[in-house]
Amino acid sequence: MMKAFKAMSREELLSLRDSLQAEYEKTKAFGLSLNMSRGKPAPDQLELSMPMLQMAGTPDCVTADDGTDCRNYGKVDGIAEAKRLMAGMIGVKPEQCIVGGNASLNLMYDQLMRAEMFGLLGSTPWKDLPEVKFLCPVPGYDRHFRILEKLGIRMINVPMGEDGPDMDMVEKLAAEDAAVKGIICVPKFSNPTGAVYSDETVRRMANLHPAAPDFRIFWDNAYVVHYLYPENQPQILNILEECEKAGNPDMVYEFASTSKVTFPGAGISVFASSAANVEEFKTRMGVQTIGYDKLNMLRHARFLKDEKTLAAHMMKHAALIRPKFEAVDEIFTRELGGLGIGEWTRPLGGYFISFTAPTGCAKKIVALCKEAGVTLTGAGAAFPYGEDPDDSNIRIAPTYPSLPELKQAAELFTLVVKLVSAEKALA
């Protein structure tokens, strides 16, 4: 067994580095070409939902239960069946929901734009304010950060733990600065750490006393049903209920979608909130669109049916991707365990593994992996402005490659981690 790097002499490190470099050059010659930069479902996962497409054009997928012809205009906020399906998925009431197109990210973007242009429930439009700030748990979801950056919203890093963001910091920053208009987060199987917000975290979030009356929690519940283990399915409190109990019913916007449940490019999404927020959302979107694809909503409602059917469908997904998460963990443990040069998460759900390399090494590791044919998410992507202050976080997305390809990629990754770590130790 290899000794921990900090216990090696300089001579041992030089010898190790040279042997690792030779192994790396040999691996480069294999001509690998694997892209693990995004959390995409694999083709065999997409096949699980193909029967839904056979419903297109059948009598079952034209007319909604209330008689609505889904081929025509109407129902700007979504058909009742789709509201029931999505409400059951995230644990809210159908009347709290608006059903949209394939991307919940689109709904989030739209709502931020409405805040910028029109304000929220009568508040000053954000575009008319000297500065707007958002709290961003880190490491976090890169696409959230890209939206905020493009809108000129200043992002403030809040460290993430196993139970969620540092709530002492969240409470302090929200309470002392009216320019802080919100927090954007993934509360369950967080991207990329896999953290699940504790009951205490959810309650403290719901009981915030922000200085800004238009402070909003953007609750991106993207992985709410994405469990890896049938016997271990952690739950989180209902944020809408907790906000209502706390006297803050309008403070939260919840989002989710079927992007990784059925088809990422052809799913349905949901916005859920208080009655006042839903009414405002519907009024604004009524100018933007006559309605989203109701035929697709009806197909999803007929195919996924109810919570029991949805749960069974998600266990089929889990059976396909669980071996991939376990393979990465096995290889990382075998190759890096006890060396003191890396830590990684072992999530119970979601789509990512978060790897922490030695400080100052992430960019080099990602670059060398790409040079050898394995493309990873860019180092720093999980932080606002793409700037990881420690240059240590790397997001691993294991779902899309086949299992043999993934094992090759994981072996290369651990080789590169050891090589870069040896070079750092020698420097």
BAKOL-999519 format. One line per 3 residues: for each residue y, x, z of C-alpha. Coordinates in steps of 0.001 Angstrom, whole numbers, m for minus. Layout:
residues N
Y:X:Z; ...
END
This chain:
residues 427
0:0:0; 3467:1260:m895; 5733:2250:2001
9022:481:2637; 11715:2144:570; 13817:3091:3595
10827:4998:5002; 10386:7161:1887; 11616:10702:1553
13862:11694:m1340; 10932:13427:m3041; 8817:10287:m2744
11613:8168:m4149; 12119:10538:m7100; 8424:10460:m7912
8318:6670:m7589; 11387:6196:m9764; 9927:8367:m12533
6621:6487:m12536; 8403:3106:m12495; 10646:4195:m15380
7590:5204:m17426; 5929:1858:m16679; 9115:27:m17643
9324:1828:m20992; 5709:918:m21684; 6394:m2741:m20844
9404:m2779:m23172; 7106:m1814:m26015; 5148:m5078:m25567
8018:m6950:m27249; 8242:m9832:m24770; 10544:m12728:m25657
10851:m15180:m22783; 13877:m17246:m21814; 14014:m18338:m18171
17759:m18879:m17987; 17693:m22663:m17400; 15590:m25063:m15355
13941:m26850:m18257; 10803:m28995:m18167; 7954:m27470:m20158
6564:m29242:m23241; 3533:m30524:m21298; 5909:m32185:m18832
7751:m33923:m21660; 4429:m35238:m22964; 4030:m37258:m19747
6764:m39645:m20888; 5817:m39963:m24569; 4187:m43403:m24043
7662:m44712:m23241; 8739:m44075:m26839; 5959:m46328:m28104
7766:m49225:m26422; 10743:m48933:m28792; 11107:m52043:m30911
8443:m54017:m29064; 9382:m57415:m27566; 9114:m55902:m24077
11970:m53522:m24822; 14593:m55697:m26488; 15516:m58451:m24050
16360:m57874:m20398; 15104:m60159:m17652; 18378:m62108:m17595
18235:m62717:m21346; 20607:m59926:m22354; 19915:m58684:m25883
19926:m54911:m25258; 20600:m54226:m28941; 24096:m55646:m28653
27323:m55147:m26706; 27634:m56059:m23038; 26721:m54972:m19512
29123:m52022:m19391; 27771:m51013:m15952; 24102:m51205:m16962
21351:m53823:m17013; 19912:m55176:m13767; 16441:m53651:m14293
17912:m50156:m14679; 20100:m50636:m11600; 17046:m51638:m9555
15090:m48625:m10829; 17814:m46081:m10103; 18761:m47695:m6781
15130:m47414:m5687; 15001:m43780:m6786; 17973:m42698:m4634
17545:m45284:m1855; 20660:m47423:m2298; 21399:m51057:m3234
21519:m52091:m6915; 25035:m53482:m6484; 26193:m50000:m5446
25116:m48584:m8825; 26462:m48054:m12305; 23918:m46819:m14860
25043:m44365:m17528; 23677:m42180:m20303; 21342:m39219:m20180
23497:m36860:m18073; 24738:m37375:m14527; 26867:m34286:m15135
28785:m36389:m17665; 29487:m38998:m14978; 30705:m36283:m12592
32973:m34805:m15239; 34390:m38219:m16061; 35096:m38991:m12420
36865:m35675:m11874; 38928:m36308:m14994; 39887:m39769:m13721
40991:m38226:m10426; 43094:m35761:m12405; 44648:m38350:m14703
44904:m41528:m12617; 44227:m40656:m8971; 41626:m42343:m6778
42187:m45818:m5280; 45934:m45543:m5680; 46385:m41918:m4627
48513:m39399:m6522; 46856:m38100:m9712; 45620:m34576:m9074
47433:m33309:m12176; 50714:m34107:m10420; 49896:m31990:m7353
50833:m28314:m6942; 47213:m27325:m6231; 43776:m28902:m5924
40893:m27167:m4117; 37184:m27907:m3796; 34606:m26613:m1339
31589:m25087:m3081; 28351:m24302:m1188; 27029:m20953:m2444
24780:m20065:m4032; 25133:m23320:m5950; 24927:m25041:m9327
26718:m23118:m12040; 27600:m26172:m14142; 29455:m27732:m11211
31548:m24592:m10958; 32245:m24480:m14692; 33651:m28021:m14644
35910:m27283:m11681; 37087:m24036:m13233; 37914:m25693:m16569
39957:m28332:m14743; 41944:m25641:m12932; 40590:m26635:m9520
40506:m23740:m7078; 37022:m23196:m5658; 36345:m22034:m2107
32975:m20510:m1256; 31070:m22047:1666; 27857:m20211:2670
24591:m22146:2349; 21832:m22102:4943; 18364:m23657:5064
19828:m26948:6357; 22853:m27098:4064; 26344:m25629:3956
28150:m24119:6953; 29503:m27388:8371; 31832:m25678:10851
33605:m24165:7869; 33511:m27411:5851; 35001:m29416:8729
37725:m26852:9378; 38807:m26403:5751; 38780:m30132:4977
40762:m31006:8112; 43486:m28378:7862; 44462:m28519:4181
45364:m31675:2237; 44941:m29721:m1010; 41185:m29658:m344
40113:m32741:m2284; 36363:m32563:m2071; 33036:m30823:m1892
30407:m30745:m4631; 26784:m30185:m3660; 23080:m30712:m4368
21719:m32010:m1039; 17982:m32048:m1708; 16066:m29046:m3075
19461:m27508:m3696; 20041:m25527:m6870; 19110:m22674:m6580
17935:m22168:m2974; 15761:m25271:m2586; 17480:m26100:724
17175:m29647:2066; 20163:m30942:4024; 19245:m31756:7623
20078:m35072:9288; 22771:m33291:11283; 24345:m31883:8121
24404:m35290:6407; 25891:m36978:9478; 28553:m34305:9888
29388:m34604:6188; 29768:m38388:6524; 31928:m37989:9643
34429:m35569:8115; 38098:m36139:8932; 39797:m34613:5878
43535:m34093:5689; 43452:m35556:2148; 42965:m39353:2068
41423:m38979:m1400; 38870:m36353:m316; 35524:m37033:m2019
31972:m35798:m1534; 30295:m35312:m4921; 26647:m35815:m3889
24539:m34632:m6829; 21084:m35861:m5819; 19477:m34344:m8914
16097:m33504:m7341; 15677:m36510:m5063; 12107:m37241:m6295
11137:m33747:m7466; 8509:m32809:m4886; 5974:m30041:m5415
3484:m31099:m2742; 2143:m34645:m2234; 1534:m33928:1458
4960:m32434:2158; 7889:m34535:969; 11015:m33915:3046
13533:m36756:3159; 17290:m36798:3673; 19488:m39450:5227
21230:m41996:2999; 24733:m40571:2626; 26231:m43922:1566
24921:m45584:4725; 26092:m42711:6914; 29579:m42777:5408
29776:m46521:5995; 28696:m46100:9633; 31332:m43402:10075
34100:m45612:8702; 34356:m43522:5511; 32720:m45844:2940
34860:m44626:27; 34437:m40890:700; 31215:m40303:m1260
30127:m40469:m4894; 26378:m40109:m5420; 24860:m39097:m8753
21331:m38728:m10119; 19440:m39025:m13383; 16005:m39090:m14984
16733:m35852:m16853; 13703:m34029:m15468; 11744:m37236:m14827
11425:m38299:m18472; 13472:m36564:m21181; 16461:m34313:m20365
18118:m35219:m23652; 17326:m38933:m23549; 17259:m40178:m19980
19513:m42426:m17917; 21880:m41578:m15055; 23403:m43332:m12064
26660:m43367:m10118; 26481:m44975:m6670; 29247:m45575:m4163
31201:m48153:m2163; 32247:m51504:m3612; 35836:m50291:m4064
34765:m47093:m5834; 32271:m48920:m8066; 34921:m51442:m9098
37433:m48678:m9896; 34795:m46699:m11802; 33837:m49774:m13833
37473:m50551:m14639; 38130:m47004:m15858; 34904:m46720:m17873
35572:m50100:m19462; 38405:m48448:m21378; 36274:m45431:m22268
33139:m47191:m23553; 31708:m50611:m24336; 28509:m49517:m22660
25693:m46991:m22653; 22322:m47293:m24397; 20752:m50430:m22902
17594:m50127:m25008; 16953:m46773:m23338; 17688:m48281:m19932
15172:m51043:m20594; 12521:m48586:m21813; 12933:m46563:m18619
12770:m49657:m16429; 9623:m50915:m18153; 7946:m47480:m18143
8776:m46296:m14618; 8709:m49860:m13222; 9184:m49278:m9503
9176:m46663:m6741; 5380:m46510:m6568; 5008:m45939:m10324
7836:m43402:m10272; 6200:m41495:m7407; 2885:m41339:m9281
4678:m40071:m12390; 6418:m37349:m10375; 3111:m36165:m8921
1954:m35550:m12509; 4995:m33317:m12957; 4211:m31559:m9673
627:m30849:m10749; 1955:m29047:m13826; 4697:m26938:m12229
3308:m26266:m8746; 938:m23517:m10030; 3967:m21790:m11580
5927:m21677:m8322; 2837:m20465:m6501; 2150:m17776:m9127
5683:m16379:m8758; 5360:m16331:m4975; 1951:m14629:m5157
3213:m11888:m7484; 6438:m11355:m5527; 4471:m11136:m2269
1920:m8721:m3715; 4429:m6454:m5432; 7481:m6639:m3131
6205:m7763:258; 7071:m5323:3044; 9181:m3045:837
12516:m4268:2192; 14011:m4657:m1289; 14016:m8405:m1816
13736:m11843:m282; 13016:m15136:m2028; 12764:m18824:m1241
9570:m20895:m1202; 10891:m24361:m2036; 9018:m27610:m1487
10613:m29172:m4549; 13254:m28851:m7234; 13305:m26401:m10125
14307:m22982:m8836; 13478:m19982:m6686; 16429:m18038:m5298
15919:m14276:m5096; 18091:m11961:m2992; 18061:m8357:m4218
19627:m5365:m2452; 23424:m5487:m2502; 24880:m4307:m5800
21627:m4641:m7757; 21479:m8145:m9282; 23422:m7439:m12489
21370:m4319:m13211; 18085:m6144:m12594; 19039:m9016:m14904
20234:m6584:m17615; 17042:m4494:m17537; 14863:m7619:m17627
16730:m8816:m20708; 16369:m5405:m22340; 12616:m5732:m21845
12495:m9248:m23313; 12932:m11617:m20325; 16215:m13539:m20171
17217:m14751:m16701; 20211:m16747:m15510; 23180:m14405:m15444
23752:m12615:m12139; 26632:m14284:m10332; 26145:m17636:m12091
25403:m19385:m8792; 28913:m18551:m7518; 32364:m19840:m8524
33938:m17833:m11342; 30579:m16068:m11819; 31438:m13653:m9006
28708:m12983:m6457; 30531:m10864:m3833; 27294:m9056:m2945
25880:m8862:m6488; 22508:m9766:m5009; 21569:m13352:m5959
19276:m14069:m8923; 18092:m17556:m9881; 14484:m17761:m11050
13611:m20770:m13241; 9794:m20860:m13462; 9120:m24246:m15067
9506:m23758:m18822; 7245:m20776:m19705; 3493:m21194:m19860
1626:m19871:m16816; 441:m16671:m18587; 3979:m16010:m19860
5436:m16667:m16422; 3043:m14189:m14810; 4101:m11551:m17351
7748:m12256:m16581; 7201:m12115:m12818; 5346:m8799:m13109
8202:m7360:m15181; 10777:m8697:m12739; 9122:m7055:m9735
8797:m3786:m11647; 12519:m3847:m12431; 13438:m4753:m8846
11504:m1707:m7627; 13028:563:m10274; 16630:m516:m9576
16053:m377:m5827; 14664:3168:m6083; 17705:4231:m8105
20010:2673:m5512; 18178:4423:m2658; 18499:7777:m4462
22196:7208:m5126
END
